[in-house]
Every structure is written in structure tokens, then in C-alpha cells.
Amino acid sequence: MRKVLVLGGGKIGSLISVLLSETGEYEVFLGDVDETTTRRLAQEIKNPYFHPHVLDVMAEGELDAFLRTNNVDGIVSSLPYFCNPTVGGVARDHSLHYFDLTEDVEVTEQIKAVSQGSPQAFVPQCGLAPGYISIVGNELMTHFETIESVKMRVGALPVNPSNRLKYSLTWSTDGLINEYGNMCFGIEGGKNASLQPLEGYETIEVDGLLYEAFNTSGGLGTLADTYAGKVTTMNYKTLRYPGHCEKIHLLMNDLKLNDDRETLKRILEHAIPKTLQDVVLIYAAVNGKQQGELFEENYVKKIYPQTIAGKLWSAIQVTTASSMCTVVDLVFNNPSAFHGFVTQETFSLQDILTNRFGQYYA
């Protein structure tokens, strides 16, 4: 029996807890700062291997005290990105495996620093983007002798948009604003390059539907560092319905709400509805030389909401939580293979898709 502490009982953390505890091979301790959340999850998740606790990881010494009285093998953070350096440090102090969903580049660098020399695995960016899209992109790149360009595009969208933004809040608002407002990174001319968020506008047609794509932060994960000097061009962009980027640009740049993110968060959460009727669109394209000729390979996948353990979960919940659980499972099943800082491209696409949790992507 593996014992895992899942931090954060929101949209993603709750499904991570369900997926792991349903196997009967993981005992899950769920820590959340809100007592109402832990009580609700205790009623919803009827599983003897699930134990919710009120836990504030940002309160000095509270996480450390919990770990001294509860024996666990690893920590899975589904908390906002800014909590993760604290959690990562405590995981290192207690010699625990560490996993998170962060899209924040600076936070990932802090986790990398903490992980140096650790016999345990420190695996950030275990979600959809960054996360699964990095694994897909890496797999496609292995099919080429030389690589010209790598495009990675991901969108979590309402199936039936009903507002001017043509969007619904399907995951963390803090994470969304962070992606829209922070500097982006890629490869241009074979070298690491900084790219402006909300720029690099393009359109893509998939299954007869038109989408727009534009630069957002963090989705590339560590791939730009891994492939610098080996790829001419590489970038990550978010997919949305046409018209979204222009309106977000107005809010964040023209009205300067990127400088007042708390106000922007209140506006979005007050005005933009949530939905379980969403679709996750994953698109990757790589072109380069195969046997001396120029070829292109694509990966395109649409994933819709699914019923798990008798409850309907949105597509973004399913893709993010299952990606996390797959990586957790791979590490715990072969702990000697993973230690210190572990990138997403370390994992093969085949291993992901054949894993019991990776089936949701198959």
C-alpha cells in the first residue's frame, strides 16, 4: 500500500484522490485549508482508502507537523503554483517523492534547485500543459533525424460557448491569469527565446472547426531547455475560439489588469460561468528530415467529460488528473529509475498510454 498526501481538494485534487484511492493500492490523505471542502469530499468519496484533513500548508510548521504524525511516501500538490516552493522544500526535508501541476517557470526552477541530489523523484508540471503535451511532443521528435519546427497547442474549451469571451472557467483562475500574463519561452533560430504572451497569433482548423492560437506561459515545460541547439523552432500556444485573444488583450494590456491580477480574478470569476460540458483539444505538429526527406507528423486528440466512480468529471479534470496519476504510478512502480529533478519528457508516450491511468488519453 502506497501512501500519498494530495494537497488541494479543488477540481483536480479531488479527482486525483478518487483515481488513486479507487485502485485499492493507494491510501490517500487529502489536505485542504477549507473545512467545508474536506467535509464535502468525505461525503462524496466513499472509500476506505481516502482520508480528508484540514491542512494549511502556508501556515508555518503545519505541513511539517502533519508529516511527522502521518507516514506518507509522497506528496502530490494540486495547489496554486505559488504554494509549491514551500511544499517542495518540506518534501525534501522528509525524503518524500514530490509531484505538482505548476505551469510557472520560476516555481519549476525553484523545485529543480530543491531537488538537487535527492534520492527521491521531484516531478513538476505533471498535468496537461505542461505535462502530457510535452510527452507527446517529445515522442514525435524521436521520429526525426533532424527537426525543423515543433508546434504544441492545447485548449480546454466549453463545447457550447455562450458569452463574448467564448470561454468558461474550467480550472484555476490564478493559473489562467499567470499563463496569459507571464513571459513565454521557446526556441527560435536554434536558441532559447523569450516570447510575449498573447502574441504569435495564428489560426488552426481541426475537424472543420476554426480555432485561434497565441503564446501563453509555461505550457512548453522544460522542452526548450532539453532541445536547445537541436531544433530550429519550437513554441507552445493556447487554443481558443476566435475572438477570445483580442478581448483578453484588452483586459490585460489595454486596461492594465495584468498589473492588478486580483481585480482581474474577481472580474472573471464574477462574470464567467463554470461548466462540465467542455472539450480538451490537443494538437502537436513536428516537421523535419526522415531518411533525408522533409516530413511532418501530427498528433490530434479531442477528449470529452467522462464518468468516473459514478460521477461526471469535466474533460480538463480528466486529462489533468489522469496525467498526474499516471506519472505518480510510473514513479512508484519503478522508484529506482527516478530521482532528483525529473522532466516530463523523461516518460515515454507508450508508457503513459499503457498505464491504467493513461487509458483516459488512449
C-alpha positions in Angstrom: 0.0 0.0 0.0 1.5 3.3 -1.1 0.5 6.3 1.0 0.2 9.7 -0.7 -0.7 13.1 0.5 -2.7 15.1 -2.0 -2.7 18.8 -1.3 -5.7 20.8 -2.6 -9.2 19.5 -2.8 -10.4 21.5 -5.8 -11.4 20.5 -9.3 -8.2 18.5 -9.9 -7.1 17.4 -6.5 -10.5 15.8 -5.8 -10.3 13.6 -9.0 -6.6 12.7 -8.3 -7.8 11.4 -4.9 -10.6 9.4 -6.4 -8.4 7.8 -9.1 -5.7 6.8 -6.7 -7.9 5.6 -3.9 -10.2 3.6 -6.2 -7.3 1.3 -7.1 -7.1 -0.1 -3.6 -3.3 0.2 -3.9 -3.0 3.9 -2.8 -4.1 5.3 0.6 -4.8 8.9 0.0 -4.6 11.7 2.6 -6.3 14.8 1.2 -5.2 18.1 2.8 -7.2 21.3 2.2 -7.3 24.6 4.0 -11.1 24.8 3.9 -13.1 22.6 6.3 -16.2 22.9 4.2 -14.3 21.3 1.3 -12.9 18.4 3.4 -16.4 17.7 4.8 -18.0 17.6 1.4 -15.3 15.3 0.0 -15.6 13.0 2.9 -19.3 12.6 2.0 -18.7 12.3 -1.8 -15.7 10.0 -1.8 -16.9 6.8 0.0 -13.7 4.9 0.0 -11.9 3.4 3.0 -8.5 4.5 1.5 -9.5 8.2 1.4 -8.9 10.4 4.4 -9.5 14.2 4.2 -7.9 16.6 6.6 -8.0 20.4 7.2 -4.4 21.5 6.5 -2.9 24.9 5.7 0.4 24.3 4.1 1.3 28.1 4.2 0.9 28.2 8.0 4.4 27.9 9.4 5.2 24.3 10.6 1.7 22.9 9.9 2.6 20.7 6.9 5.8 19.6 8.7 3.8 18.6 11.8 1.3 16.7 9.8 4.0 14.6 8.1 5.6 13.8 11.5 2.4 12.2 12.6 1.2 10.7 9.3 3.6 8.4 7.4 3.4 9.0 3.7 5.6 8.1 0.7 5.0 11.1 -1.5 3.2 14.5 -1.9 1.0 15.5 -4.8 0.4 19.2 -5.0 -2.7 20.5 -6.8 -2.4 23.8 -5.0 -1.9 27.2 -6.7 1.6 27.5 -8.2 2.9 29.9 -5.6 2.4 27.3 -2.8 4.7 24.8 -4.4 8.2 26.0 -3.4 7.1 25.7 0.3 5.7 22.2 -0.3 8.7 21.1 -2.3 11.1 22.2 0.5 9.1 20.2 3.1 9.0 17.1 0.8 12.8 17.3 0.6 13.2 17.6 4.3 11.0 14.5 4.8 12.6 12.5 2.0 9.4 12.2 0.0 8.6 11.9 -3.7 7.1 15.2 -4.9 4.7 15.9 -7.8 2.9 19.1 -8.9 0.9 20.7 -11.6 2.6 24.1 -11.9 2.8 26.0 -15.1 5.0 28.7 -13.6 8.6 28.7 -14.9 10.1 30.4 -11.9 8.5 27.9 -9.5 9.8 25.0 -11.6 13.3 26.4 -11.3 12.9 26.5 -7.5 11.7 22.9 -7.4 14.7 22.0 -9.6 17.1 23.7 -7.1 15.5 21.9 -4.1 15.7 18.5 -5.8 19.4 18.5 -6.4 21.0 15.3 -5.1 17.7 13.9 -3.8 17.3 10.1 -4.0 13.5 10.8 -4.3 11.8 12.0 -7.5 10.8 15.6 -7.8 8.5 15.8 -10.8 6.8 19.2 -11.5 4.5 20.1 -14.4 2.5 16.8 -14.3 -0.7 18.0 -15.8 -1.9 18.5 -19.4 0.1 21.5 -20.5 2.8 21.5 -19.3 2.8 17.7 -18.9 1.2 15.4 -21.4 1.7 17.7 -24.3 5.5 17.6 -23.6 5.5 13.9 -23.6 3.6 13.9 -27.0 5.9 16.4 -28.5 9.0 14.6 -27.3 7.7 11.3 -28.8 7.1 12.9 -32.2 10.6 14.4 -32.2 12.2 11.0 -31.7 10.8 10.0 -35.2 13.1 12.5 -37.0 16.8 12.7 -37.8 16.8 16.5 -37.8 14.0 18.7 -36.6 12.9 22.0 -38.2 9.8 23.0 -36.2 7.8 21.8 -33.2 4.3 23.2 -32.6 2.4 22.3 -29.4 -1.2 23.6 -29.0 -3.7 22.8 -26.2 -7.1 24.2 -25.4 -9.7 23.5 -22.7 -12.9 24.9 -24.1 -16.7 24.9 -23.5 -18.5 22.7 -26.0 -21.2 25.4 -26.3 -19.8 28.8 -25.6 -22.4 31.4 -24.6 -20.5 34.6 -23.8 -18.4 37.2 -25.7 -15.2 35.6 -24.4 -16.4 32.2 -25.8 -14.9 30.7 -22.7 -15.7 29.0 -19.3 -13.6 28.8 -16.2 -12.7 25.1 -16.3 -9.7 25.2 -14.0 -7.6 27.5 -11.7 -8.2 31.2 -12.4 -4.8 32.1 -10.9 -3.2 29.6 -13.3 -5.1 31.0 -16.2 -4.1 34.6 -15.5 -0.5 33.5 -14.9 -0.4 31.9 -18.3 -1.9 34.9 -20.0 0.3 37.4 -18.3 3.8 36.0 -17.8 6.7 35.8 -20.3 6.7 32.8 -22.6 9.7 30.8 -23.8 10.5 28.8 -26.9 13.2 28.2 -29.4 13.9 30.5 -32.4 16.8 30.1 -34.7 18.0 27.1 -32.6 18.4 29.2 -29.5 16.2 29.7 -26.4 14.0 32.8 -26.9 11.6 34.9 -24.8 8.2 35.4 -26.3 5.5 37.9 -25.4 2.2 36.4 -24.0 -0.9 36.9 -26.1 1.3 37.4 -29.2 2.2 35.0 -32.1 -1.5 34.9 -33.2 -2.5 32.2 -35.7 -5.5 30.1 -36.6 -5.8 26.3 -36.9 -8.6 24.2 -38.3 -9.4 20.9 -36.7 -12.3 18.7 -37.8 -13.8 21.6 -39.7 -13.8 24.0 -36.7 -11.6 27.1 -36.6 -9.5 27.9 -33.5 -7.1 30.7 -32.7 -3.8 30.1 -31.0 -1.5 32.5 -29.2 1.5 32.5 -26.9 0.9 31.6 -23.2 3.4 30.9 -20.5 4.6 27.6 -19.1 3.0 25.1 -21.5 6.3 24.1 -23.1 7.6 22.8 -19.8 11.3 22.0 -19.9 11.4 21.0 -23.6 13.0 24.2 -24.8 16.0 23.6 -22.4 16.1 19.9 -23.4 16.2 20.6 -27.2 18.0 24.0 -27.4 20.5 23.7 -30.3 18.7 20.6 -31.7 15.5 22.3 -33.0 15.2 25.3 -35.2 11.8 26.5 -33.9 9.7 25.3 -31.0 6.7 27.0 -29.3 3.6 26.4 -27.3 0.3 28.2 -27.8 -3.1 28.0 -26.2 -6.1 27.2 -28.4 -9.3 29.3 -28.0 -12.4 30.1 -30.2 -11.8 33.1 -32.5 -12.2 36.4 -30.8 -11.0 35.4 -27.3 -7.4 36.7 -27.6 -8.5 40.2 -28.6 -10.7 40.6 -25.6 -8.2 39.2 -23.2 -5.6 41.6 -24.7 -8.0 44.5 -24.0 -8.4 43.4 -20.3 -4.8 42.6 -19.5 -2.9 45.1 -21.6 -5.0 48.0 -22.7 -6.8 48.2 -19.3 -3.6 47.2 -17.5 -5.3 44.5 -15.4 -2.2 42.4 -15.8 -0.8 44.8 -13.2 -3.8 44.2 -10.9 -4.4 40.5 -11.1 -6.6 40.3 -8.0 -9.1 42.6 -9.7 -9.0 40.7 -12.9 -9.5 37.4 -11.0 -12.6 38.9 -9.3 -14.0 40.1 -12.7 -13.5 36.8 -14.4 -14.9 34.7 -11.5 -17.9 37.0 -11.2 -18.8 37.1 -14.9 -17.5 33.8 -16.5 -19.5 30.7 -15.8 -18.1 27.3 -15.0 -19.1 24.2 -16.9 -18.7 20.4 -17.0 -19.5 20.4 -20.7 -16.1 21.0 -22.1 -13.6 19.6 -24.6 -9.9 19.4 -24.4 -8.1 19.7 -27.7 -4.5 18.5 -28.0 -2.5 19.3 -31.2 1.1 18.8 -31.9 3.0 19.0 -35.2 6.7 18.3 -35.9 8.4 18.6 -39.2 12.0 17.7 -40.1 14.0 15.2 -42.1 13.2 11.5 -42.2 15.6 9.4 -44.4 16.8 12.7 -45.9 13.3 13.9 -46.9 11.2 16.6 -45.3 8.2 15.1 -43.4 5.6 16.3 -40.9 3.9 14.2 -38.2 0.8 15.4 -36.3 -0.9 14.3 -33.1 -4.5 15.5 -32.7 -6.8 14.4 -29.9 -10.2 15.6 -28.5 -11.2 14.4 -25.0 -14.7 15.0 -23.5 -16.1 14.7 -20.0 -16.2 11.2 -18.5 -18.0 9.4 -15.7 -15.6 8.0 -13.1 -16.6 6.3 -9.8 -20.2 7.2 -10.6 -19.7 11.0 -11.1 -19.3 13.1 -14.2 -16.0 14.9 -14.4 -15.1 17.6 -16.9 -12.5 17.0 -19.7 -9.9 19.3 -18.1 -10.3 17.4 -14.8 -10.0 14.0 -16.5 -6.9 15.0 -18.6 -5.1 16.8 -15.9 -5.8 14.4 -13.0 -5.1 11.2 -15.1 -1.8 12.7 -16.4 -0.7 13.3 -12.8 -1.8 9.9 -11.6 0.0 8.2 -14.5 3.3 9.8 -13.6 2.8 9.1 -9.9 2.1 5.4 -10.7 5.1 5.1 -13.0 7.5 6.5 -10.4 6.1 4.4 -7.5 6.2 1.3 -9.7 9.9 1.9 -10.5 11.4 4.2 -7.9 15.0 3.3 -8.6 14.6 4.7 -12.1 13.6 8.2 -11.0 15.4 10.5 -8.6 16.2 14.2 -8.3 14.6 16.5 -10.9 12.6 14.6 -13.4 11.3 16.3 -16.6 8.0 15.2 -18.3 9.9 14.2 -21.4 11.7 11.6 -19.3 8.5 9.5 -19.6 7.7 7.7 -22.9 4.3 8.2 -24.5 3.9 4.4 -24.8 4.4 4.0 -21.0 1.8 6.7 -20.4 -0.8 5.3 -22.7 -0.4 1.7 -21.4 -0.7 2.7 -17.8 -4.0 2.2 -16.0 -4.5 5.9 -15.5 -3.3 6.8 -19.0 -6.2 5.0 -20.5 -8.2 8.2 -20.5 -5.9 9.5 -23.2 -6.0 6.3 -25.3 
